[in-house]
């Protein structure tokens, strides 16, 4: 009996996934691609990656030359 409940749950999940795909494709057909949304998410992803990148240390360059008293 439990396998019928599992089959029913899988059928519902599959139906929801197919319905969302159809909804997404129809909106893309009607309104066109969303370029602003894509660029927004790309910028967010780049900012997130920049958080974890190691920053290069800024070194002090010594010249071993005497400064003029001017």
Secondary structure by P-SEA (a helix, b strand, c coil): caaaaaaaaaaaaaaaaaaaaaaaaaaaaaccccaaaaaaaaaaaaaaaaaacccccbbbbbcccccccc
